[in-house]
Amino acid sequence: MFFHDLPGDAATAAVSDLNTTPFWLDDVRRPAAGPALAEGINCDLLVIGAGFTGLWAALLAIEEDPGRDVVLVDGGRIADGATGRNGGFMSHSLTHGIANGMDRWPDEMPVLSRMGSENLADIARVIDEYRIDCDFWRCGELTVAVQPHHVGSLEAFVRETPANVAGRIAYLNADQVRERVASPTYLAAVVDPDVTLVNPAALAWGLAKACREAGVRIFENSAVDSLRDAGDTVEGRVNGATVRARRVAIATNAYPPLLRSVRRYVVPVYDYVIVTEPLSEDQWTSLGWVGREGVGDAGNQFHYYRPTSDGRILWGGYDAIYHRGNGFGAQYESDGEAFARLAEHFQQTFPTLDGIRFTHGWGGAIDTCTRFSPFWGRAHTGKTAYVAGYTGLGVGSSRFGAAVMLDLLDGRDTERTRLAMVKSKPIPFPPEPVRSIGIDWTVRSLRAADRNAGRRNLWLRTLDRLGMGFDS
């Protein structure tokens, strides 16, 4: 089916009274803000950014060396950024999906697949060890075909992907997938049983608690304004004070990069999410959905959706909006047109839920790069390391990104640092105004492909040959 983009009156009414606080953060369990940095300090490791990557970096660093003095700073509150604004899909993929990995690093994919599974197992171990209550559901994910050409693509994907890369994925025909989730739009699906769902903000709060208990000093509302190489240390300016660190790990992702060298590789792309009111028992029965799997459709402009622990449906995706000049800020976190369009598509997907209303709607920035997967680098003669570019699948892969960053900072030669994925960089985005023009034309071309049986025009085929793209 084609999703109709013009919202009707019912869809507009359904999102007419949204709470724009992200659903995950609108929680009585949200911890009070921690202290802000008020004076100059010294430390062994300064971690900048208290999202998933920064939290994992701090926890891994102090677990590896309990005597290391680790400081973690964030410009806002823990989970304020992308960490508390995503759908809570935790994938074992380190490469933004198997297909993207096979296109870029086919020889490494068996190793990357194994590492991804080990990474997810380590996350589960930490959640259990620290008793983090974050609705960690091992329920899997369905990638559903909603247009005829998606069916052949999913069939080919299952048929052609090696078992040591694909894991336990399986193909479902229309009847089989509709038995699992009842939507008239579904024509087929691929099920990946190894994807996990999580409450992302609760996981972040739990990781922060674990960090503090292990000895990490955490300062919120403490933005780093600048970094400079000071010989044996790196100096950061925070709230007018100076932090001197032997090593620095930068985990700011979609936020404006502190390092000039990173700016050409990452653009912030805004993605939007809405959440329904709690469904009644009869409404859940009309859908089936007994397994409560996560779902994503197979379009270029795709939706992702999932149940929540209190019986709602979180529904997001489709639009990926870039604001000229790497526009970033709170002013882009609410978009009435995007919310209404999402509600319209929800009603098309689940017509049995006619009349349902949405309680929460928000947006957030995704750190997109041209290869759709994280990349790493160093600065300040190796005393600083960074990772960025997750492109929307960082809930799980952020732990791996943090581990690689620590390897680089400590000068370790590991299986991770020897990966071509780690050694290489994405193709940079061009400068403005070419950047905005190119992204706009790419989005238009992807939309046209979705409405033209998946056929990619000359522009998209050229980007494919160059190994470039734009995605959320």
C-alpha positions, 0 to 999 in steps of 0.5 A, a space after each residue: 500500500 501507499 501511505 497517504 501523506 495528507 492527514 485527514 480530520 480524524 488524524 489531526 484530531 487524534 494528535 491535537 493535545 499532545 504532551 511534547 515531553 518524550 514518553 520515556 522521560 515523562 516518568 515519576 521514576 526520573 531521577 532529579 538532576 545531578 550536580 553541575 560542575 562548579 570548579 576546576 578538576 583533574 581526572 584520568 578520563 573525561 567522558 563528554 556526553 551522558 547518553 548511551 555511548 558516554 554512559 557505557 564508556 564511563 562504566 567500561 572504563 572504571 570496570 576495567 580499572 577501578 583506580 581510574 578517576 573517571 568524570 562524565 559531563 553532560 550539557 543537559 540531563 541524563 537521557 535528554 538527547 537521543 538516548 531518551 527519544 528513540 523507540 527502544 529497539 536494541 539490535 544486535 547489528 553493529 552496522 545499521 542492519 545486515 544489508 548495510 553491513 553486507 554492502 560495505 564490509 562483506 568479508 567482515 560480516 561474520 565477525 561483526 555479526 558475532 561481535 554484535 551478538 556478544 555485545 547484546 549478551 554483555 548488555 543483558 548481563 549488565 542489566 541483570 548484574 546491576 538489577 536495572 529495571 528497564 523493561 528488557 524484552 527479548 521479543 524480536 522484531 518483524 520487518 514487514 512488507 507493505 508494498 508488493 516489491 518489498 516481498 521479493 526483497 525480503 525473500 531475496 534477503 533471507 535466501 541470499 544472506 549467509 547463516 553466519 551473518 543472518 543468525 536466526 532470521 526467518 521469512 513469513 508469508 502474509 497469513 503468517 505475519 497477520 497471525 502475529 500482528 493483524 494489519 491488512 497492510 502486511 504482505 510478508 515479513 522477516 522475523 529477527 528473534 534476537 532484537 530486544 526492546 527496552 525502555 531506553 531512559 530507564 536503562 540510561 538511569 540505571 547505567 548512571 546509577 551503576 557508574 556513580 556506585 562504581 566511583 564515576 563523578 557525573 555532572 549534569 547541566 555542564 556543557 563543554 564549550 571547548 577542548 584544547 591540547 595542553 601537552 600531557 593533558 587535554 583541557 576542557 572549559 565547562 561552566 567557566 571552569 577548567 577540566 584537565 584530563 589525561 584522556 578524553 572520550 567524546 560521545 556527543 553524537 548529533 550535538 554540534 561536534 566539538 572537533 572541527 574534523 568531525 563536522 563534515 561527517 555528521 548531520 543532525 536529522 530530526 525524527 518524530 514519534 507519537 504514543 497512543 493512549 493505553 489500549 483496552 483489552 478488546 483493542 489488543 485482541 483485535 490486533 493479536 500481537 501476543 508476542 509484543 514484537 517490535 515492528 518496522 516496515 520495509 520502505 525507504 521512508 519507514 515506520 517503526 513501532 512497538 508496545 509499551 509496558 503499560 499497554 500503549 503503542 509507540 509509533 515513529 519514523 517516516 519523516 527524516 528532516 534536515 534543517 539547513 546549516 546543520 540546524 539543531 535545537 529544541 525548536 525542531 523537537 515538535 512538528 505538528 505536521 509530522 505528528 498528524 502524518 504519523 497519526 494518519 499512517 497509524 490509522 491506515 495500518 491499524 483500522 480496527 483502532 479507529 478513534 484512538 488518541 495519542 498522548 505524547 509526541 516529540 522529535 529528536 536529532 539522529 546523527 546521520 553519516 553517509 554510511 549509516 553506521 558509527 565511525 571512530 577517530 582520534 585527536 590531540 595526539 591520541 589523547 582524545 577519541 570519538 565515535 559518531 554516526 550511529 544513524 538511529 540504531 545506537 541503543 545496542 551498538 553504543 556499547 560497542 562504540 564505547 568499547 572501541 573508543 576506549 581501545 583507541 584511547 588506551 592504544 590497544 591492538 584488539 580484534 575490534 580496532 583491526 576491523 576495516 569498519 573501525 579503521 575507515 571513515 564515511 564519505 563526508 557530506 559536501 559543504 552548504 549549500 550543496 549539502 542541503 540541495 543534495 539531501 533534499 534531492 535524496 529525500 525526494 528520490 527515496 520518496 519517489 522510489 517508494 511510489 515507483 515499485 522501489 525503482 531507484 533513479 539515476 541520483 540514487 544509483 549514483 549514490 549507491 555506487 559511491 557508497 553514500 546515502 542519507 537515512 535515519 
